[in-house]
Amino acid sequence: MRTPVVMTLGLVLAPCGLLLNLTSTLAPGWRLVKGFPDKPRDLVLYQGLWDICREQSSQERECGQTDPLRYLETKLVLAARGLMVTSLAVTALGLLLASLGVRCWEDEPRFVLSGVSGLVLFAAGLLSLIPVSWYNHFLADRTVLPFPEEAPVQVEVAYCLVLGYLGSCLLLLGGFSLALSFAPWCQECCRRRRKASPRSARRPSISTVYVDWPQPALTPAIKYYSNGQHRPRPAEVAPAGKPKVGFPMPRPPAKSYTNSVDVLDGETVADSQGASSRSTQPYHSSLPCDSDL
C-alpha cells in the first residue's frame, strides 16, 4: 500500500519545523539592540534566550557578554525558555509516534497512531508559537524586556523570532496533516458498527405519518367491448363554465352486403324426374356456380 499523501506531507513538514525551532531556541538572536550613544555606531547587541552577543564590523562576534540590566533573568525570557524546550521535546515525541504509525516499511500504516502523532505535533507547534508571539509583543517594552534608556537606542526584531514563527507554522501544518489519518479509521469504525447492529424492524417514530392516498378509478378496457362490438366510452363531464365547442358527428349505420337477385332461380326441377335425368338434363342459369368461381 502506498503511503497516504497526508502522512507524507506531515513527515516532511514536522522535521523542518523541529530544525527551525531548535535554531531559534539556541541562537542568540531574538532581539537586536543598536544605537548606543557612548559606543561605536556600528556596535550591535544580539539578545537571545541563553546568551548575549556583541558584533562590530571591525571585529568578530563575541558572545558571553555581561548582563548589567539582568535581561536574561526576566520572567518573559525564563518562560520562553521553558516553553521552547518543552516544544522541542514534544516535537521529538510526535516524530517518534509518526514514524511508528506511518511505517513506510510495512504494507499497512497504523492510522490511529499516526493521528495521535499529528495531535502531538500540533500541540508542539502551539507551545512554540506562544513564547515567540509573547516575546514579539513586548519587544520594545522596557518594563518587561529592559534595555538602555538612552534616546538613540533602537530595538528591532532579530532572525530568531522569524525562525520561530516559521517553525511553529510548519509544526501546525504537519500536525494537522497527520491528524487527518483519523479519517480512514473513523470510516472503518462506522462500517463495523453498521454491520454489528441488529437488523430489527424499524419502529415508527412519532413524526412518522402514514397517508392513504386515494387510487384513481381505472375502468378496464374490456368494458367497452361486448360480443365483438365496440361501445363508445361514456361522455366525460365538462368542467363548469367551459361549454363544449362544435357539434357531434353522426355515426354511420352498420352496412352489410345484399344481393337483389334470387340466387335459387332456375335451380328448381320437377320432383318426378329421377337422379339420372337430373344429371343428363341441361342446366341453364345466368348466375355462376361455385365451380366456375
N, C-alpha and C positions, 0 to 999 in steps of 0.2 A: 504494500500500500504506500502510495506517495504521501509524504508529509504535507499536511494541510498548509495553505498559504498563511493563515493567521499565526500558526505556530512558528513557521519560518521567519515571518516578519518580527515576531516577538523576540526570537532568539538572536536576531540581528540588532535590534534597537536597544535591548537591555544591556548587553556588554558595552555598547558605545556610551550609554548613559552612565554606567559604572565608571568607566575610564574618565569621563569629563568631571564627574563629581569627586573622584579621587584627586584629580589635579586641582580642582577648586578648593578642596579641603586642605591640602598640604602646602600649596603655593602661597607665598606672602604677597597677595595682590588683590585684596578685597577693596581697599581704598587707596587713593593716590593723593598725597598732600604736597603742595609746592607753593613757591612764592614767599619764602621766608625773608624778612627784611634784612636781617643781620648776617645772612649767609649767601653763598654764591647763587646767582639766579637760576642756574641750571641744576640745582640740587632738588632731588625728588625723593620723597619717602614713600615706600610701599608698605602698607599695613595689612597683615593677614590675620588669621586666627591663632597662629602659633608663634609668629616671628615678625620683626620689623626690619626692613632692608633699606639701605641708603644707596642711591645711584646718582652718579655725576658723569657728565660727558667726558671729562678728562680722566676719570678713574673707573675701575670696575665696580660692580655691585658688591656691597658689603652688608652682610646680614648679622644678626645678633646685636642690633643697636639697643642702647638703653631706652627705657620707657619712663621718662620723668612724669608724664601725665597719667600713668597707670592705665593705658588703653587696653592692654591685654587682660586686665582684671575686672573690666566692666561686666555687668550681668548679661548684656546682649552678646558679647563675644563668647562668654562661657556657655551660654545657652546654644549659640550657633555651633560651638564645638561638639557638644553632646548630640545635637540633632543630626549633624552631618556624619558623625561617626556611627550613630545608630542607623542612619540611612544606608551607609556603606555595608554594614553587617546584614541588614535586612535584604539588600540587593544581592549579596552573595548567597544568602539562603534561598531567595527566589530563583536565582540562576541554577542552583543545585536541584531544586524541585522541578524546574523546567526541563533540565537535562534528563532527569529520571522519568518525567512524564511524556516528553516527546519521543524519546527512544528512537532516534533515527536509524539505529542498527537493527531494529525489530520491524516486523511487518505491520503491527497494530500499535498505535500510541495509546497512552493512558489519558483519556480526555479529562477525567476528574482531577488527576494530579496536575495536569497542565493548566487547568482553570484555576486551581488553588495557587499555583505559582504566579499566574497573572495577577491575582489579587494581592499577593505579597509584594510583587514588583510595583504595583500601583500605589500601595501604601508607602513603599520606599521612595517613590517619586514625590509624594506629598511631604514626607519627612525632610527631604532636601529642599523642596520649594519653599517651605515655611521660613527657615532661617535666612535664605537668600532674599526673599521679599521683605522680611522684617529688617534685615540689615540695610537694604536699599532705602527703606522708608525713613530710617533715622540716620542716613549717611551724613548729612550736614548739621545734625543736632549736637551741639557741644555738651549739652547736659547728659546725653546718653553715650555718645562716642566723642570723647574730648580730643581737641586739637588746639594748637596755639591760637590765641585770640588776636594776634596782630591783623591789621586791616587787609594787607595784600595777600594773606594766605588763602589759597584756593583748595577746595576739596572736590575730587572727581571720582567717578566710578572706575575701578580697575578691571582687569581682564578676568579675575576670578569670579566676579559676580556674573559676568556674561557666560562663562563656562558652567556656572551653577544653574543658571536658567536653562541653558541648552540640555544639560544632563538630566535635570528634573523633567523637562518636557519629553525627552526620549524615554525615560523610565515610565512615565504615564502612558505614552502611546504603546510601548512594548507590553506593559502590564495589561492594558485594555485589549490588545490584540490576543494575548494568550488567554485572557478571561473568556473570550469568545469560544474557547474549546468546550465550554459547558453545553453549548447548543446540541451537538450530537448526543451527548449523554442524556440531556433532558428529553430529546425525541425518543430515545430508546426506552427511558423510564415510562413515558406516556404510552408507548406501544405495548409494553408489558402489562401495564395496568388495564388497558382495554382488553387484552387477551385474558387476563385473570378475572375480570369482572363477570359475575354470573349472568347468563342470558335469560333473565326472567322477563315476564310480560310487563310492559311499561304501564304503570298506573296512571290514569288520567289525573292531571292536576286540576286545581280549582279553576284555573284560567282556560281549561280545555272546554270547548263548546262544540257540540255536535249539531249540525243543521241538516235536516232532511229536505233537500231541495225537491220541489215537485218535478216529476218527469213529464215531458210533453206527450200528449196523446197521439200515438202513431197508428194510423189506420192501415192495416195490411193491404197490400196492393191487390190481393185476390178478391177482396170485397167488391171490386168494381168489375169483376168478370163472372159471368154466370151462364152456364150452358153454351160456352163458346162465343158469347156475345159480349161486347164491351158496353159497359154502363158509364155514363158521364159522372164525373165527380160532383158532389153536392156543391151548390153555389156558395162561394165564400161571402160572408157578410162584410160589406164595405164599411170602413170607419165612418162615423157620423161626420157630416159636413163635407164629405168628398163624394159627390154623386158620380156614378159611372158614366163614361163618355162613350157614345156610339150606340149601335143597335145590335141585337142578337142576330147572328146569321142563321137562316133556316137550314135544318139538316135534311139532306136529300133522302127520299124514301128508298127502302131496300128494293133492288132490282133483281129479277130472275128471268131466265131465258124461256120464252113461249113460242110455240110453232102453231101458226094458224091453219096449216094443212093437216088433214086427218091422215095419220100415218098408217092406219089399218084399212084405208080404202083400197079395194082391188084384191085383198088377200082373203076375202070370204069366198068360199066354194061350197057347192051343194053337198049336203050330207050323204046323198045316195051314192056318190062316186066313191070307189074304193081307194085304197092307198096306191094301187098301181096306176089308176087313171090320173091321180094327182101328180104323179111323177112324170107321166107322159104328156100331160096337158100343158100347152104353152102358157107361160105366165107373162102377163102384160101389166106393168106398173110403171108409173112415172117417177117413182121415188127410188133411190138407190138402195141396194141391200147391204148387209154387213160385209158380204164377200166382196162387193165392188169397192167398198172403202178400204 
